[in-house]
């Protein structure tokens, strides 16, 4: 009985580790492309209630565009509008596209408006 169980588990283990599974996982790896920022965008965002939740969600969505290098959230409690600074590559996205990402999040919970946009030289190499 022990031999039969050992054989069954060995067979199951070998079947789970076949090469086709490894090849499928390896083929899903996407090479990283450059998102080095060359533009700094300051935004006024309304509808935020906390830095960690709202700010983190906004940061995550912007970084997912693969055009944004960094997002700084300057959250001040009880302030109607919060300052968010986005450092992005303007050849991969635009101010309007980034605003659309924020404005359409969480069933349009946030309202973002551009304050300023300027050239930026990234320290990222």
C-alpha positions as CSV (number, residue, x, y, z in Angstrom):
1,X,0.0,0.0,0.0
2,X,2.8,2.4,0.9
3,X,4.6,1.6,-2.4
4,X,1.4,2.4,-4.4
5,X,1.0,5.7,-2.6
6,X,4.6,6.6,-3.1
7,X,4.3,5.7,-6.8
8,X,1.1,7.8,-7.1
9,X,2.6,10.9,-5.4
10,X,5.8,10.6,-7.5
11,X,3.8,10.4,-10.7
12,X,1.7,13.4,-9.7
13,X,4.8,15.4,-8.8
14,X,6.5,14.6,-12.1
15,X,3.3,15.5,-14.1
16,X,3.1,18.9,-12.3
17,X,6.7,19.8,-13.2
18,X,6.6,19.1,-16.9
19,X,8.5,21.4,-19.3
20,X,5.3,22.8,-21.0
21,X,4.2,24.4,-17.7
22,X,7.6,26.1,-17.3
23,X,7.6,27.3,-21.0
24,X,4.1,28.8,-20.6
25,X,5.1,30.7,-17.5
26,X,8.3,31.9,-19.1
27,X,6.5,33.1,-22.2
28,X,4.3,35.4,-20.1
29,X,7.2,37.5,-18.9
30,X,7.1,40.9,-20.6
31,X,10.4,42.7,-21.0
32,X,10.5,46.0,-19.1
33,X,10.4,49.1,-21.2
34,X,11.7,52.5,-20.3
35,X,9.4,54.8,-18.5
36,X,12.0,57.3,-17.6
37,X,10.2,60.6,-16.9
38,X,10.8,63.7,-18.9
39,X,7.7,65.7,-17.7
40,X,6.5,66.8,-14.3
41,X,2.8,67.2,-13.9
42,X,1.2,68.9,-10.8
43,X,-2.4,68.0,-10.2
44,X,-5.2,69.1,-7.9
45,X,-7.3,66.1,-6.9
46,X,-10.6,66.3,-5.1
47,X,-12.4,63.3,-3.6
48,X,-9.5,61.8,-1.7
49,X,-10.2,60.8,1.9
50,X,-6.8,59.3,2.9
51,X,-3.2,59.2,1.7
52,X,-2.7,55.4,2.0
53,X,-5.9,54.2,0.4
54,X,-6.8,56.8,-2.2
55,X,-3.3,58.0,-2.8
56,X,-2.0,54.4,-3.1
57,X,-4.8,53.6,-5.5
58,X,-4.1,56.6,-7.7
59,X,-0.3,55.8,-7.6
60,X,-1.0,52.2,-8.6
61,X,-3.2,53.1,-11.5
62,X,-0.8,55.7,-12.8
63,X,2.2,53.4,-12.6
64,X,0.2,50.7,-14.4
65,X,0.2,53.0,-17.5
66,X,3.9,52.2,-18.0
67,X,4.5,55.8,-18.7
68,X,4.8,57.0,-15.2
69,X,8.1,56.8,-13.2
70,X,7.0,58.3,-9.9
71,X,4.0,59.7,-8.1
72,X,4.2,62.0,-5.1
73,X,1.0,62.5,-3.0
74,X,0.9,65.5,-0.7
75,X,-2.1,64.7,1.4
76,X,-3.3,67.2,4.0
77,X,-6.1,66.1,6.3
78,X,-9.4,68.1,6.0
79,X,-8.3,69.8,2.8
80,X,-10.8,69.7,-0.1
81,X,-8.2,69.4,-2.8
82,X,-4.9,67.4,-2.6
83,X,-1.7,67.9,-4.6
84,X,-0.3,65.0,-6.6
85,X,2.8,65.3,-8.7
86,X,3.3,62.8,-11.5
87,X,6.6,62.3,-13.2
88,X,6.0,60.7,-16.6
89,X,7.4,60.1,-20.1
90,X,5.5,62.3,-22.5
91,X,6.3,60.1,-25.5
92,X,4.4,57.2,-23.8
93,X,1.4,59.2,-22.5
94,X,-0.1,62.6,-22.2
95,X,-1.5,64.9,-19.5
96,X,-5.0,64.3,-20.8
97,X,-4.6,60.5,-20.7
98,X,-3.3,60.6,-17.1
99,X,-6.1,62.9,-16.0
100,X,-8.6,60.5,-17.6
101,X,-7.1,57.6,-15.6
102,X,-7.7,59.4,-12.3
103,X,-11.0,60.9,-13.2
104,X,-12.5,57.4,-14.2
105,X,-11.2,55.6,-11.1
106,X,-13.6,54.1,-8.4
107,X,-16.8,55.1,-10.3
108,X,-15.5,58.6,-10.8
109,X,-14.7,59.3,-7.2
110,X,-11.9,61.6,-8.0
111,X,-11.8,64.9,-9.9
112,X,-8.3,65.8,-11.1
113,X,-7.2,69.0,-12.8
114,X,-3.8,70.0,-14.1
115,X,-2.1,72.8,-12.2
116,X,1.2,72.9,-14.1
117,X,3.3,70.9,-16.5
118,X,7.0,71.3,-17.0
119,X,10.1,69.6,-18.4
120,X,11.9,67.2,-16.0
121,X,15.2,65.4,-16.0
122,X,15.0,62.1,-14.2
123,X,17.7,60.8,-12.0
124,X,16.8,57.3,-13.2
125,X,19.3,55.8,-15.5
